[in-house]
Amino acid sequence: MINTYWEAGSPLYKRVVITSMALSGLGIVLALIGANIGNRGLMYTAVGIIFAGLLTHMVGVVVRTRDMKAYRKQNPPQGRQPGPK
Protein backbone atom coordinates (compact mmCIF):
# COMPACT_ATOMS: atom_id res chain seq x y z
CA MET A 1 0.00 0.00 0.00
CA ILE A 2 1.19 3.48 -0.80
CA ASN A 3 1.73 5.50 2.38
CA THR A 4 2.49 9.08 1.36
CA TYR A 5 1.76 11.56 -1.39
CA TRP A 6 5.45 11.64 -2.18
CA GLU A 7 5.68 7.88 -2.79
CA ALA A 8 2.53 7.92 -4.91
CA GLY A 9 3.26 11.19 -6.70
CA SER A 10 4.08 11.47 -10.36
CA PRO A 11 7.43 12.91 -11.49
CA LEU A 12 5.60 16.12 -12.51
CA TYR A 13 4.14 16.46 -9.01
CA LYS A 14 7.57 15.98 -7.45
CA ARG A 15 9.16 18.62 -9.71
CA VAL A 16 6.37 21.11 -8.97
CA VAL A 17 6.66 20.59 -5.20
CA ILE A 18 10.44 20.99 -5.21
CA THR A 19 10.17 24.11 -7.38
CA SER A 20 7.53 25.56 -5.07
CA MET A 21 9.65 25.00 -1.97
CA ALA A 22 12.75 26.41 -3.65
CA LEU A 23 10.96 29.57 -4.82
CA SER A 24 9.35 30.16 -1.44
CA GLY A 25 12.61 29.57 0.40
CA LEU A 26 14.54 31.87 -1.93
CA GLY A 27 11.91 34.57 -1.50
CA ILE A 28 12.07 34.35 2.28
CA VAL A 29 15.86 34.55 2.31
CA LEU A 30 15.83 37.55 -0.06
CA ALA A 31 13.16 39.28 2.05
CA LEU A 32 15.28 38.85 5.17
CA ILE A 33 18.38 40.13 3.41
CA GLY A 34 16.49 43.08 1.96
CA ALA A 35 15.02 43.96 5.36
CA ASN A 36 18.43 43.84 7.05
CA ILE A 37 20.17 46.03 4.49
CA GLY A 38 17.20 48.35 4.02
CA ASN A 39 16.74 47.63 0.32
CA ARG A 40 13.05 48.00 -0.51
CA GLY A 41 13.50 46.93 -4.11
CA LEU A 42 14.93 43.61 -2.98
CA MET A 43 12.10 43.14 -0.49
CA TYR A 44 9.42 43.76 -3.14
CA THR A 45 11.18 41.39 -5.51
CA ALA A 46 11.25 38.80 -2.73
CA VAL A 47 7.50 39.19 -2.21
CA GLY A 48 7.00 38.50 -5.92
CA ILE A 49 9.17 35.38 -5.70
CA ILE A 50 7.22 34.16 -2.64
CA PHE A 51 3.98 34.74 -4.57
CA ALA A 52 5.36 32.70 -7.49
CA GLY A 53 6.16 29.92 -5.01
CA LEU A 54 2.59 30.00 -3.71
CA LEU A 55 1.19 29.85 -7.23
CA THR A 56 3.46 26.93 -7.99
CA HIS A 57 2.18 25.22 -4.85
CA MET A 58 -1.39 25.66 -6.11
CA VAL A 59 -0.36 24.07 -9.41
CA GLY A 60 0.99 21.15 -7.38
CA VAL A 61 -2.38 20.74 -5.66
CA VAL A 62 -4.09 20.62 -9.06
CA VAL A 63 -1.58 18.08 -10.39
CA ARG A 64 -2.00 15.93 -7.28
CA THR A 65 -5.80 16.04 -7.60
CA ARG A 66 -5.59 15.05 -11.26
CA ASP A 67 -3.26 12.16 -10.43
CA MET A 68 -5.55 10.91 -7.67
CA LYS A 69 -8.61 11.02 -9.92
CA ALA A 70 -6.75 8.96 -12.54
CA TYR A 71 -5.61 6.50 -9.86
CA ARG A 72 -9.14 6.13 -8.48
CA LYS A 73 -10.51 5.54 -11.97
CA GLN A 74 -7.99 2.76 -12.57
CA ASN A 75 -8.32 1.28 -9.04
CA PRO A 76 -11.86 1.65 -7.72
CA PRO A 77 -12.27 1.26 -3.95
CA GLN A 78 -13.01 -2.25 -2.69
CA GLY A 79 -15.73 -3.16 -0.24
CA ARG A 80 -19.29 -2.05 0.29
CA GLN A 81 -20.56 0.49 -2.18
CA PRO A 82 -23.27 2.89 -1.06
CA GLY A 83 -26.61 1.97 -2.58
CA PRO A 84 -29.69 4.01 -3.35
CA LYS A 85 -31.64 5.31 -0.39
DRENFIPA-507944 format. One record per residue (C-alpha): residue number from 1; y, x, z; residue in one letter. Coordinates in steps of 0.02 Angstrom, whole numbers. Example, Ala and Ser with C-alpha at 12.3 -4.5 7.8 and 13.67 -1.06 7.14 Angstrom:
! DRENFIPA-507944
<site 1 <-225 615 390> 'a'>
<site 2 <-53 684 357> 's'>
//
This chain:
! DRENFIPA-507944
<site 1 <0 0 0> 'm'>
<site 2 <174 59 -40> 'i'>
<site 3 <275 87 119> 'n'>
<site 4 <454 124 68> 't'>
<site 5 <578 88 -69> 'y'>
<site 6 <582 273 -109> 'w'>
<site 7 <394 284 -140> 'e'>
<site 8 <396 127 -246> 'a'>
<site 9 <559 163 -335> 'g'>
<site 10 <574 204 -518> 's'>
<site 11 <645 371 -574> 'p'>
<site 12 <806 280 -626> 'l'>
<site 13 <823 207 -451> 'y'>
<site 14 <799 378 -373> 'k'>
<site 15 <931 458 -485> 'r'>
<site 16 <1055 318 -449> 'v'>
<site 17 <1029 333 -260> 'v'>
<site 18 <1049 522 -260> 'i'>
<site 19 <1205 509 -369> 't'>
<site 20 <1278 376 -254> 's'>
<site 21 <1250 482 -99> 'm'>
<site 22 <1321 637 -183> 'a'>
<site 23 <1479 548 -241> 'l'>
<site 24 <1508 467 -72> 's'>
<site 25 <1479 630 20> 'g'>
<site 26 <1593 727 -97> 'l'>
<site 27 <1729 596 -75> 'g'>
<site 28 <1718 603 114> 'i'>
<site 29 <1727 793 115> 'v'>
<site 30 <1877 791 -3> 'l'>
<site 31 <1964 658 103> 'a'>
<site 32 <1943 764 258> 'l'>
<site 33 <2007 919 170> 'i'>
<site 34 <2154 824 98> 'g'>
<site 35 <2198 751 268> 'a'>
<site 36 <2192 921 353> 'n'>
<site 37 <2301 1009 225> 'i'>
<site 38 <2417 860 201> 'g'>
<site 39 <2382 837 16> 'n'>
<site 40 <2400 653 -26> 'r'>
<site 41 <2347 675 -205> 'g'>
<site 42 <2180 746 -149> 'l'>
<site 43 <2157 605 -25> 'm'>
<site 44 <2188 471 -157> 'y'>
<site 45 <2070 559 -276> 't'>
<site 46 <1940 562 -136> 'a'>
<site 47 <1959 375 -110> 'v'>
<site 48 <1925 350 -296> 'g'>
<site 49 <1769 459 -285> 'i'>
<site 50 <1708 361 -132> 'i'>
<site 51 <1737 199 -229> 'f'>
<site 52 <1635 268 -374> 'a'>
<site 53 <1496 308 -250> 'g'>
<site 54 <1500 129 -185> 'l'>
<site 55 <1493 59 -362> 'l'>
<site 56 <1346 173 -400> 't'>
<site 57 <1261 109 -242> 'h'>
<site 58 <1283 -69 -305> 'm'>
<site 59 <1203 -18 -471> 'v'>
<site 60 <1057 49 -369> 'g'>
<site 61 <1037 -119 -283> 'v'>
<site 62 <1031 -205 -453> 'v'>
<site 63 <904 -79 -520> 'v'>
<site 64 <796 -100 -364> 'r'>
<site 65 <802 -290 -380> 't'>
<site 66 <753 -279 -563> 'r'>
<site 67 <608 -163 -522> 'd'>
<site 68 <545 -277 -383> 'm'>
<site 69 <551 -430 -496> 'k'>
<site 70 <448 -338 -627> 'a'>
<site 71 <325 -281 -493> 'y'>
<site 72 <306 -457 -424> 'r'>
<site 73 <277 -526 -598> 'k'>
<site 74 <138 -399 -628> 'q'>
<site 75 <64 -416 -452> 'n'>
<site 76 <83 -593 -386> 'p'>
<site 77 <63 -614 -197> 'p'>
<site 78 <-113 -650 -134> 'q'>
<site 79 <-158 -787 -12> 'g'>
<site 80 <-103 -965 15> 'r'>
<site 81 <24 -1028 -109> 'q'>
<site 82 <145 -1163 -53> 'p'>
<site 83 <98 -1331 -129> 'g'>
<site 84 <200 -1485 -168> 'p'>
<site 85 <266 -1582 -19> 'k'>
//
